[in-house]
Amino acid sequence: MPSDILGVSVYDRGEAAFTFNAGPIFAQLVLADEINRASPRTQSALLEAMAERQVTVEGRTRALPQPFTVIATQNPLDQSGTFALPDSQLDRFLMRIEVGYPPRTAERRLLAGERDSTAAIAPVADAAQLGAWQAAVRAVHTRDAVLDYLLELIEFSRRRGVFEQGLSPRAGLALRRAAQAWALQDARDYVMPEDIQAVLPAVVDHRLTRRDAGEGRASTLMREQVGVI
């Protein structure tokens, strides 16, 4: 139920008052495993959290910890017991990345009974460091010509007859932010069209459905039609 994620108020006899028990959404990193096995009603509990970094429970708005990130896995829709994620929820995920099968060497170790201990995993950053990285990404410059190219891609997705529904303004912001992060990873303080091209599949393919039911990816069609400036 949505309350399993958001939390619920429980009457405390000792205090003679209701006490709010926060759900697992109140964390800096939330992992939703096999998210599309939850009912659409339960999935909807994540919408406000992922968009506004807050949740409204029993008429009261509560802020979530910062930084706040949701990572989810999903199963193929042709498997039994799965529900399609609504477009409004898909649009709130910055990227969708296909994990696929493990490489042969890793799968051989798994078959041999070898498992890496999670106790051996060491932190690589704390919340303050992550916040500093996010601020550095936002500071990466996007010149006017690159913004115009980004708009060309967005507007192409909205033309009739190509996709069922075009990219939203939120998707455009996600594409720019991902391109900024890609540029920073390449030790640059400015975005190039190639950065947008690099992140395009992960950012747009889960947001767009081709109207002609073609087998090619949406990002591939956009690349072919718009090209690179």
N, C-alpha and C positions, 0 to 999 in steps of 0.2 A: 504494500500500500504506500501511497505518497508519504504518510506519516512515518513509515519505516526509514525513509531517507531524510526527511526534514526534521522530524522530532515531534513530540507531543507533550502537552501539559498533563500531569498526573496529580491527583489530590493527595496532599500530605496531611495526614490526620494530626501529626504532632504540631505542625505549624498552622493548621486550620486554614490552608491556602493551597492553591495550585502551584506546582513547581514545574518549570519547563525542562524537559529532558532533551537536550540537543541530539539530533540524528547525526549520522556519519558525514553529512554534507558539510558540517562545520569542521573542515580540515583544510590545510593548505594544498594538499594533493589528494584528490579523490580518484580512485580506480573503480570503474564500473565494469566488471567482468561480464561478458556475454550480455551486453545491455539490451540487445533486441530480443531477449527472452522475457523481459519484463513487459507488462501490459502497457499500452499507450498511456493510460491514466497515470501509471507510476513513472513512466518516462517524462511526462509533463512536469513532474516535480523539479526537474533539472533546468527548465527553461529560464525561469527568473534568475536562478543562481548563476547560470553561464552567461547571461546577458548583462545583469546588473550587479553581480557580485554581492547579492543579498537575497534573502528569502522572506516571504510574508507568511507567518503561521498564526492562525487564530486572530487575525486582524492586526498583528503587530509585525513591523518590519525589523529584521535582525541582520546586521552586517556580517559578512563572512570573513574569515581570517585572510590576511594578505601576505604574500601573493597567493592567488587562488587558481588552481589548474585542475581540469577534469581530463582524465585519460580513460578511454573506453575501448573494449574489444567487442566485436560482433561476429556472429556466425552467418554463413551464407543463407539467404532468404529461402532457398529451396529445402532447407532442413526443417523438420517438423518442430512445432513449438516456438517458432520465431514470429516476431511482429516487425513490420517495416517501420523504420524511424520516420516521423513526420518531417516534412521539408523545413519547418520552423526550427526543429531540433538539429537537423543536419547542418543548417546554416550557422549554428552556433559553435560548431567544431571548426577550428582553424584549418586543420588538415585531416585527411584520411590517408593512411599509409598501409599498403598491403604487406603483411608479414611473410606469408608464404610458408614453405616447409624449411626446416633447418638444413644447413649444409651437411654433406655426407659425413664429414669428420665428427661434427657435433652429434648427429643422430647415432653414429656408431658408439660414441661414448655413452649415450643414453641407453642404448641396447645392452651395453656391457655393464650397466648398473652404476656408472659413474655420475655423480651429481655434484654440482658446485654448491657449496654452502653459502647461504645468504649471510651468515655471520662474518664471512670474509669480505663482504662488500663494504668499502669505505666511502664515506660521503665525499663528494667533489665540490660542493658549494652549500652554503647555508642560505637562509631566506634573504639576508641582507645582500649577499653576493648576487643572488638571482635578481633581486630588485635593481641592482646596479647594472647588470647586463641588459635588463629590459629598458632601462633609461638610456643606455648607450645605443640600443637599437632605434629607439624613437628619435635620437639625435642624428641618425644617418640622413643625409640630404637627398631629396628627390627633386631634380630640376624639372622645369616646366615641360620640356620636350618629353621626358619620361612619363610625367603625369598624363600628358596627352596620349601617349602610347597606351598607357593603362586604361584610359577612358575609351580608346578605340576597341580594346578587347571587351570591356564591359558592355559597350553599346552594341557590339556585334552579337553578343549573347542574347540581347533583348530583341533583335530583329525577328519579325514574324516568320514562321516557317522553318526556323533552325532548331530551336530548343522549346520544350514544353513551357519553360519559364526561365527568364533571364536572371543574371546575377543580381543580387540585392546590393544596396549600399553597404551593408555589413560585409558582404563578400568582397567588395572592392577594397574596403579598409583592410580586410584580412590579407588580400593579395599584396597590397603595398607593404604591410608590416612584415610579412614573410620575406618579401624581396629585400627589405632593409636588413633583416636578420641574416639573409644569405650574403649580402654585401659585407656586413660586419665580419662574418665568418671568414671572408676572403681578405680581411684586413683593409677594407676600404670604407671611407666615410661618405660615399655617394652611391646611388643606385644606378645600374645600367639596365637596358632592356633585357640583356641576357640573364640578369638576376630574376626578372619577372618570368621569363621563359623557364628557368630552372625550377621554380616553385609552382608553376601553373598546374601541372597534373595533380599534385597533392592537394592544392587549394580549391580547384574548381570541379574536378571530375565527380565528386560526391554531391555537388550542388546542381548539376545540370543533367537533363535527360533529353536525348535527341528526339525530335518529333518524327523523323523518318525511320526510327528504330534501327538505325545503322549500327554496325558492330564496332566502329572506331570510337576511340575515346573523344570526349568533348574537347579536351585540351588539344588533341591532335588536329581536330577540325579548325579550332581557333587559330592555331599556329599556321596552318596552311592558308587560311583566308586573310589573316591580318599580317602575318609575317613579322619581321623585326625591322625597326627603323635603323 
